[in-house]
């Protein structure tokens, strides 16, 4: 398994666990998520939902950063080495 795949699975697992914990919280403890924060109409569930949205945005940004800085750079280096050795042209022509 490549580093890209490992990072993808870990980030997907974090999102999966957080969303299902939220959904289980709604189903099992609705009174906790319905708790009002102060005299306003904002509840703990709204804060938790906003946190999930921000978490997904942050994890997407993290993956994009890693892809641009590490994964894509490494892939370009590998493709350059293959092209310099002539192996890439052979693979494209089906001669390998």
Secondary structure, 3 states (H helix, E strand, C coil): CCHHHHHHHHHHHHHHHHHHHHHHHHHHCHHHHCCECCCCCCEHHHHHHHHHHHHHHHHHHHHHHHHHHHHHHHHHHHHHHHHHHCHHHHHHHCCC
